[in-house]
Amino acid sequence: MGFQINYGGYAFVVPGDVVDHYLRLAGETELKVLLFLLRFGGNATAAQTAEFLKLSEEQAEEAFQFWEQAGVLHTGNTMAAGFAFAAPVPSSSASSAELPKAEKSLPISRVGSQRSSKEIKLDPSEIAASLEASEELSGLFALAEKHLARPLTHMEQRSFIWLHQYLNIPCEIILMLLQYCISIDKYSVSYVESIAIRWQSEGILSMKEVEEELRRMTESHTFINELKRLFEMRRSPTSSQMEYVDRWQQKNYPFDLIHYAYEVTIENIEKLNFKYINTILEDMEKHGIKDVSTAKIMRQSRKWSPPSYKKKKPGKQEQLEQMSQREIDEMNEYLSLVNRFEEDSPNE
């Protein structure tokens, strides 16, 4: 069944290459930006485009770059000065455009120092060629869009190609990594690439190794989230705190026992201190305490008591700061006495 198009009294030209080669690659943002530019003959800045389409200027600039790399947009005075009606309305009897032809795969630049997909340039035609040449890569794009529930951006397309063709990571592993990042609500191109690079450096390459690492990462993420809830933390643990977190997870301390050590810490020093919590947990382990009820009974019977908190001695810098403050206090006291003496003195 055919459709009659209502042009509403005016129309503007859409380059055939947009449909033939880039319709599948372009995302919603890229298509909206292009239509807006075509409507006004290319006479729109990123700020104007972003304001009209309710986008950020960065998104508009990225869409400009996408179509410029595709050869659809050109900088300079290569487009018309502006138009409301740029081409005659085609009749319903117009011949259909030819279907797009397969393109040859273009080589991707490989530089040993590359540490992210930002360091390679892939224009839309190269991405299209890579998809035509690789059924596996094309399938990855389709499944990734399904999991993200939206079309891939140009940055994401470039990243997946870089991971697959530069780092030589199989598409099924890239998809597993994508699913993991989505599941912990930390998906971004840079985060996916950082994990992939770490795996490369640590020799995590086979499917079995990847599955084991993803299982470990998932358990660690769950463990950290539970600790944040127990400790009422709004931010993630620091790198030094993570050393204790990893230790507790490896020793398989029950969460209720960790929470009890946290309560004792707040009771004794009135603040969260991972080192002191760890001291309490290790001391309970030495006394054979494996659950909270045993800890409470032994504490009540005085067979066990939490170790005292050992405050760290101030370093040289802290000592200097304390000395400086003491000197300041003495000087203030001296000046106060001088001022009082001057006030009490009779006027000459």
C-alpha positions in Angstrom: 0.0 0.0 0.0 1.4 3.4 -1.0 1.0 6.7 0.8 0.4 10.2 -0.5 2.6 12.8 1.3 1.1 16.1 2.4 3.9 18.7 1.9 1.9 21.4 3.5 2.7 24.0 0.8 6.4 23.8 1.1 9.2 21.2 1.3 13.0 21.0 1.5 15.6 18.6 0.1 16.9 15.6 2.1 20.1 14.2 0.5 19.6 10.7 -0.8 22.7 9.4 1.0 21.1 10.1 4.4 18.5 7.4 3.6 20.7 5.1 1.5 23.7 4.9 3.9 23.2 6.6 7.2 19.5 6.1 8.3 20.4 3.0 10.2 23.5 4.5 11.8 22.1 7.9 12.7 20.4 8.2 16.1 17.4 10.2 17.1 19.5 13.3 17.9 21.5 13.2 14.7 18.3 13.0 12.6 16.5 15.8 14.5 19.5 18.1 14.1 19.9 17.3 10.4 16.2 18.0 9.7 16.4 21.3 11.6 19.5 22.3 9.6 17.9 21.3 6.3 14.8 23.3 7.1 16.8 26.5 7.5 19.4 25.8 4.8 22.2 25.1 7.2 21.9 28.6 8.8 21.8 27.6 12.4 24.4 27.6 15.1 24.8 24.8 17.7 23.3 27.0 20.4 20.2 27.8 18.3 19.8 24.1 17.3 20.2 23.0 20.9 17.7 25.6 22.2 15.0 24.6 19.7 15.5 20.9 20.1 16.0 21.0 23.9 19.4 19.5 23.7 22.8 20.5 25.1 25.2 22.3 22.9 27.6 19.4 23.2 24.9 17.0 21.7 24.3 19.5 18.9 28.0 19.8 18.1 28.4 16.0 18.1 25.5 15.7 15.7 27.1 18.4 13.5 30.3 16.4 13.5 28.5 13.2 12.6 26.9 14.7 9.4 30.1 16.6 8.5 32.1 13.3 8.7 29.4 11.7 6.6 29.9 14.4 3.9 26.3 15.6 4.2 27.3 18.9 5.9 30.2 21.2 4.8 31.7 24.2 6.5 31.8 27.4 4.6 29.4 28.8 2.0 28.7 25.5 0.2 25.0 25.5 1.1 22.3 27.8 0.1 21.8 31.0 2.1 18.5 29.8 3.4 15.2 28.6 2.0 11.6 27.8 2.8 11.1 25.8 -0.3 14.2 24.2 -1.7 12.9 21.8 -4.3 9.9 21.0 -6.3 7.4 18.6 -4.7 7.9 15.2 -6.2 5.0 13.6 -8.0 3.5 10.3 -6.8 4.7 8.8 -10.1 8.4 9.5 -9.4 10.7 6.5 -9.8 11.9 4.8 -6.7 15.5 5.4 -5.6 17.9 2.6 -6.0 18.6 0.5 -2.9 22.0 1.2 -1.3 24.9 -0.9 -2.6 27.3 -2.7 -0.3 30.5 -0.8 0.3 34.0 -2.2 0.8 35.3 -2.4 4.3 37.7 0.4 5.0 40.8 -0.2 7.2 40.8 1.1 10.7 43.9 3.0 11.8 45.7 1.0 14.6 48.2 2.9 16.7 49.9 1.2 19.6 49.5 4.2 21.9 45.8 4.4 21.6 44.1 4.1 25.0 40.5 4.9 24.0 38.3 5.1 21.0 38.6 8.9 21.2 42.0 8.6 19.6 40.7 7.1 16.3 38.5 8.8 13.7 35.7 6.8 12.1 33.3 8.7 9.9 29.8 7.3 9.3 30.8 5.7 5.9 33.6 3.7 7.6 31.2 2.6 10.3 28.7 1.6 7.6 31.4 -0.3 5.7 32.5 -2.2 8.9 28.9 -3.3 9.5 28.5 -4.5 5.9 31.7 -6.5 6.2 31.0 -8.1 9.6 27.7 -9.8 10.4 28.9 -10.3 13.9 29.5 -6.6 14.4 26.1 -5.8 12.9 24.5 -8.2 15.3 26.3 -6.5 18.2 24.9 -3.1 17.2 21.4 -4.5 17.0 21.6 -6.3 20.4 23.2 -3.3 22.1 20.4 -1.0 20.9 17.9 -3.5 22.2 19.5 -3.5 25.7 19.9 0.3 25.7 16.3 0.7 24.3 17.5 3.4 21.9 19.7 3.8 18.8 23.5 3.9 19.4 25.2 7.3 19.3 28.1 7.9 16.9 30.5 7.7 19.9 29.1 4.3 21.0 29.4 3.0 17.4 33.0 4.1 17.2 33.7 2.6 20.6 32.3 -0.9 19.8 34.2 -1.0 16.6 37.4 0.0 18.4 36.9 -2.7 21.1 36.2 -5.3 18.5 38.7 -4.5 15.7 41.5 -2.7 17.7 41.5 -4.6 21.0 40.3 -7.8 19.2 37.5 -8.4 21.8 34.8 -10.8 20.6 31.4 -9.2 20.1 29.7 -11.5 22.6 32.2 -10.4 25.3 31.6 -6.8 24.5 27.8 -7.4 24.8 28.4 -9.1 28.2 30.4 -6.2 29.4 27.6 -3.8 28.2 25.0 -5.8 30.0 27.0 -5.7 33.3 27.5 -1.9 33.1 23.8 -1.4 32.5 22.9 -3.8 35.4 24.9 -1.7 37.9 23.7 1.5 36.4 27.2 2.7 35.5 27.0 2.5 31.7 29.2 4.9 29.7 31.6 4.5 26.8 34.6 5.5 29.0 33.6 3.0 31.8 33.2 0.1 29.3 36.5 0.9 27.7 38.3 1.2 31.0 37.2 -2.3 32.1 38.1 -3.8 28.7 41.6 -2.2 28.8 42.1 -3.6 32.4 41.1 -7.0 31.2 43.7 -6.8 28.4 46.5 -5.8 30.8 45.5 -8.5 33.3 45.2 -11.2 30.7 41.5 -11.8 31.1 40.8 -12.8 27.6 38.9 -16.1 27.4 35.2 -16.5 27.8 35.6 -18.5 31.0 37.9 -15.9 32.5 35.5 -13.1 31.5 32.5 -14.9 33.1 34.4 -15.5 36.3 35.6 -11.8 36.4 32.0 -10.5 35.8 30.7 -12.8 38.6 33.4 -11.4 41.0 32.6 -7.8 39.9 28.9 -8.3 40.4 29.4 -9.8 43.9 31.8 -7.0 44.8 29.3 -4.3 43.6 26.5 -5.9 45.6 28.8 -6.1 48.7 29.8 -2.5 48.4 26.2 -1.3 48.0 25.1 -3.2 51.1 28.0 -1.7 53.1 27.0 1.8 52.0 23.5 1.1 53.3 24.7 -0.3 56.6 27.2 2.6 57.1 24.7 5.2 55.8 27.3 6.3 53.2 26.2 8.5 50.4 29.4 8.2 48.4 31.4 5.1 47.3 34.4 4.0 49.5 37.8 5.5 48.8 40.7 3.4 47.4 42.1 3.0 51.0 38.7 2.1 52.4 38.3 -0.4 49.5 41.3 -2.3 50.8 39.3 -3.1 54.0 36.1 -3.9 52.0 38.0 -6.4 49.8 39.5 -8.0 52.9 36.1 -8.4 54.6 34.6 -9.9 51.5 37.5 -12.3 51.1 37.1 -13.4 54.8 33.4 -13.7 54.2 32.4 -11.7 57.3 28.6 -11.7 57.8 26.9 -8.3 57.1 25.3 -8.3 60.6 28.7 -8.8 62.2 30.2 -5.9 60.1 27.2 -3.8 61.1 27.8 -4.6 64.8 31.4 -3.6 64.5 30.2 -0.3 62.9 27.8 0.3 65.8 30.6 -0.3 68.3 32.8 2.2 66.3 30.1 4.9 66.4 29.6 4.1 70.1 33.3 4.6 70.9 34.5 7.3 68.6 31.3 8.7 67.1 32.4 8.5 63.5 32.9 6.0 60.7 36.4 4.6 60.6 37.1 1.6 58.4 40.4 0.9 60.1 38.8 0.6 63.6 35.9 -1.5 62.2 38.5 -3.8 60.8 40.4 -3.9 64.1 37.1 -4.9 65.9 36.3 -7.6 63.3 39.8 -9.1 63.4 39.7 -9.1 67.3 36.3 -10.9 67.2 37.8 -13.5 64.8 40.7 -14.1 67.2 38.1 -14.8 70.0 36.2 -17.2 67.8 33.2 -14.8 67.5 31.3 -15.5 64.3 27.9 -13.9 65.0 26.4 -10.9 66.7 24.6 -12.8 69.4 27.8 -14.5 70.6 29.6 -11.1 70.5 26.9 -9.6 72.7 26.9 -12.5 75.2 30.7 -12.5 75.5 30.8 -8.7 75.9 28.1 -8.8 78.6 30.0 -11.6 80.5 33.2 -9.6 80.0 34.8 -12.5 78.2 35.4 -10.2 75.3 35.4 -6.4 74.9 36.1 -4.3 71.8 39.7 -3.2 71.5 40.3 0.4 72.4 40.7 3.0 69.7 44.3 4.0 69.2 44.4 7.5 67.9 47.1 8.2 65.4 49.9 10.4 66.7 50.2 13.7 65.0 52.9 13.9 62.3 55.5 16.7 62.1 53.3 18.9 60.0 50.4 18.5 62.4 52.8 19.3 65.3 53.9 22.4 63.5 50.3 23.5 62.8 49.5 22.9 66.5 52.5 24.9 67.6 51.6 27.7 65.2 48.1 27.8 66.6 49.4 27.9 70.2 51.7 30.8 69.3 48.8 32.6 67.7 46.7 32.2 70.8 49.5 33.5 73.0 50.0 36.5 70.7 46.3 37.3 70.8 46.3 37.1 74.6 49.3 39.5 74.7 47.6 42.0 72.3 44.5 41.8 74.4 46.4 42.7 77.5 48.2 45.6 75.7 44.9 47.0 74.5 43.4 46.7 77.9 46.4 48.6 79.4 46.1 51.4 76.8 42.4 51.8 77.6 43.1 52.0 81.3 45.9 54.6 80.9 44.9 58.3 81.5 45.0 60.6 78.5 48.0 62.9 78.3 
